[in-house]
Amino acid sequence: MKLSLSAIPFYWPKGDVAHFYEQVATSAVDYIYLGETVCAKRNELSLEDWLVIAKDLQEAGKQVYLSSLALVCAKSDYKLIERVCNAGMTVEANDMSAVSLLCEMQVPFVVGSSINIYNHLSLSVLLDKGLIRWVPPVEMSGQQIKETLIELDNTQQERPEVEVFSYGWLPLAFSARCFSSRAKGVQKDNCQRNCLDDPEGLKVQTREKDQLFTLNGIQTLSGKKCNLLPLMGALSEVGVDVVRITPQREGSFEVIHVAQQALESSEAFNELAEDECNGYWYGAPGLIATG
């Protein structure tokens, strides 16, 4: 199996992003996704800036992809998706508008977890249109993924690569409203990009002080980090080809190192940390730790 690094879900200053990817270039990650997936107003880096970073990573031997927005709220959002799709790189489509554009262009593409593909019939349609890699929705269990791939095999179609979200805050939902702006008492249209102040989002707790959600602009993430790295054997048995890690402000490279060790060794891992979960993989509530 390969290691991948998703696009950064949060809004970081340009210098921090550049420094992060300088370190990624020498890491064990095989596939790297770049670009803005949450909000087009997060424009610290232009598309041209992302392409420069992509070139540097490619020269370091990495396979690089551009990721599209996951929610289109305005014409400007669609314009950005058009530019991403026409940038000359393989695209991770996170919205069906991107899928439509890429199908018209007749170019290969990756489908991200925000696109709801839950069965082999949907996969079959997109395989005919150019799908090369499928990132299942994060709430799909390992058994559901396995059954979907078996049913796809019965159609005699070749499987796409399967990439499973394996470490980080789970991307749960998107909304046209911006939670970060509302929390700070400003309108979305005049947000002044205040999510720069929250490089790992806004934490939401229950009355019992349990971590419930992480709010990231228009995106809702899980409160706990999903961790499937101790389950490499199970991932392989299901048919997973790529293990996806989400960037975080601190500790990303420690996680990459652990993931690399997990791929190279069959030794048992310790139990999950208190702020980690894996419930969805087992068909259970996502916020619990089980297995």
Summary of the structure (lengths in Angstrom):
residues: 291
radius of gyration: 18.3
end to end distance: 21.7
largest distance: 54.8
contacts: 927
relative contact order: 0.15
helix: 36%
strand: 21%
